[in-house]
Amino acid sequence: MKLKVEHFYSPDKKRIYNQWLFSLIAAEYGSISQILSFGMDRYWKQDLIKNLSVLEPVVILDCACGTGDLSIMLSTKFSTSKILAIDLSHKMLKRLVHRLKPFHAVSVVLADVCNMPVPHSCCDLVTGGYVLRNAPDLKGFLFSVYNVLKPGGQAAFLDFSKYSNSLLHQIQYVLLWIWGGFWGLLLHRNPQVYGYIAESLKVFPDEKMLETLMIDAGFESVATRKYLFGMIVIVFCRKPI
């Protein structure tokens, strides 16, 4: 499928493109995440888990879980928690199921992050790896997260960060396109497969606007941890009590 501008502006078309893209790369997702991040992806996810302030979450929702890195880490850290891992790609979830061990209390559900299959105010913690950029409707997703969290509940998201400075963003775009495009061309004969990362940042809000969107959705205490010269960020936020 060819990447088009409308895939970023139409939630329905973005949802269809994401379904196609992540089904295409499901088999290599774990390894390519490490390659594209120079081996840092796992460290960033571990740091997300390490810096959570929630102590004993009863219910955890992992959005756009992919092949389950965060879900498995969460299950290991919070052994008594019920974890629901949702993703739009059946092939991604199939990979996650194969990785799960008996002691991992993770339930796997095929679902859209903008239409979460959980009641309001039922989750103590919501997480997501690279879900903010890939959500078909970012504002809708943030409101959905807010709705499913209990008062006082926490959300934590790992993703690429868009520089507020236009020159830095242009440099970031070129670097990501070259690096992602190379691996897309090598593995799929299509540079857009991983060049998509750079393209998605074109329409993604910068760090200041993202914080504004979160506050507008109702969150408080928005905090960030940055990595790789500010190109990667973990965003922590909380639903007011």
N, C-alpha and C positions, 0 to 999 in steps of 0.2 A: 504493500500500500504506500502511495506517495504522500509525504507530509505536505499539508496545505495550510494556508493561513487560517482558514475557518476551523481547523482542528483545535485552535487555541481560543477561539471566541464563541464557539457553539458548544455548550455542555454536552449535548447529545453526540456531536461529532467527535469531541475530545474523548468521550467515554468509549466510543467505537474504536477510535485509533489506539487508545491505551490497551483495550482488550486485545487487539491484533498485535501490538508491539510486545506486550509482556508475555503473551503466549509464544511469540516467536523466539524470545530470548530466555525463556524459562530454564532451559537445560543448562545454559551457561551463566545464569544470573549470579550465582555465588562467586564463581571465579572471576567474572568480568568486573564485578563490584570491587574486588580486591585489586585487579589490574588498573582500572581507571583511577582508583584512589591511591595508587602507589602503596598498597598494602595497609592503608589507614582506616578503611571502612569499618572493620571489626573493632578497632580501637575506639572510634567515635561512638559506636553503638554501646560498647562497654562503658564509656564515659557517661553516656546518657543514663544508663542504669545506675551507675555509681552516684550520680548527682541528683537522683530523685529525692524529694523531701517526704513523700508519702511513706509511712512506716509499715503498716500492715493492711494493704489493700485487699478487700474481699473479692471484688470483681474488677478485672482489667480488660480493656478493649484495645487490641493492636490493629490499627487501620492500615490497609494496603500492605499486609504483612509479607507479601512476596513468598520467598521460600523459608521464612520463619526465623531469621536470626534473632530479632528482638523478642519474638514470642518465646523462643527456647531460653534465651537469657533471663527473661522475666520469670519463667516457670522455675528456673534454677534458683533464682534469688528469693522469690516469693512462693515457696513450695506449697503453701496452703491456699493460695489464691486460685480463683476460677478465671481462666484466661480465654477470651474469645478472639480468635484471629480471623479477620475478614479480608478478602481480596476479590477483585473482579475477574481474575484469571484462573480458570480451572486447572491449567497446567502448573501454575505456581503453587496452588494449594496441594496438588498431587505430590509435588516435590517435598512440601512441608510435611505431609502425612508420612512419607517415607523416612523422614529424619526424626520423627518423634519417637521417644522411648516410653515405656510404660509409666515411668514416674513423672512424665511431663503432662500436667493437667491442662491441656490446651484443646479447646473445641474449635473446629475449622468450619467456616461458613463462606459460601460463595455469595458475595454481596457488594453493593456499591457503597462507597464511603459517604456519599451524600444521601443515602437512604438506609441508615443503619438499622439492623434487625434487633434492636434492644429497646426496652422501655426508657422513658425519661427518668433522669436522676437515679440511675442504678449503678453507675460505674464510679469507682474510687480513683481510677487512673486510666487515661487514654494516651496511647503512644502511636508513633508512626515514623517510618523511615522513608523519606523522599515523597511523602504523601501530599505535602502542601502544594508543590508545583504540579503534581499529577492529578489532583482533585478536579473532576470535571467542572465544578463550581466552587471556587475557594471560599467565597462568602457563605454559601450554603453549607459547605463542610464545617466551617468554624462555628456556625450556629448549631449544627447538628452535634458537634462535640460538646458545646456548652450545654445543650439540652440533655444529653445522656449522662453528664457528670453529676455526681452528688454535690450539694453545697460544700465548698471546701475541697473538692476534688481537684486533682492536678492533671495537666496535659503536657506532654513533652514530645517535640518533633525534631528529627534530624533532617536537614536538607541543604541544598545549595543556597547561598545568599547572594543577592544582587546588590552590587555596590550602588550607593547613592550618587557617587561621582561619575559623570557620564564617560569621562576618559578611561577611568578604571574599569567601567563596565564594558567598554569596547575592547579593551585588552583582554578582559575575562572571556568575552564572547569568542574572540579569535582563538585564544588558547584552548578553550573547551571544544570548539569546532574542529581544530586541527587534531587534538588528541582523540576525541570521540569519533570524528570522521574516519580517522585512520583505522580504528578497531572495527567500526561498522563496515568499512570497505574490505578489510581483511577477513572478517568472519562471515559477512553476508553479501558482499559485493554491493553494498548500499551504505554510503557514508551517513545517510540520514538516521539510520537505526540508533546510533549513539550521538550523532550530531544533534539529535532531538534535545539533548540536555541543554546545549547552548541556545537553541531556538526557543525552548520553553522559558528561559530566563528573560527573553525579550519582552514578554508580556506579563512576567511575574512582578509583583510589587517589590520595591527596594526595601531595605531593612527598616526604614522609618515608617513607610506606608504599611508594611506588614504588621508592625506593632500597633498602628492606628486601627487596622482592620480587626485585630484581636480585642482591642479595648472596646471598639464599637460593637463587637459580638457579645460583650459583657464581661470579658476576662479582666482580672487584675494581676498585679505583680508579674508583669511580663519581663522575663530576664533571658539573656542570651550568653552562650559560650561559643567563641569563634575559633576556627581552625584553618590551616592552609592559607595563611595571609588574608583571612576574612572571607574566603570563597565558600566555606562550609560553616554552618551554624547549627547549634542546638537551641531551640526556643522552649522555655519553660513558662507556663502560665497557670493560673488558678481560677476556679470559679468561686466567687465570693460566698461567704457563709451567710 
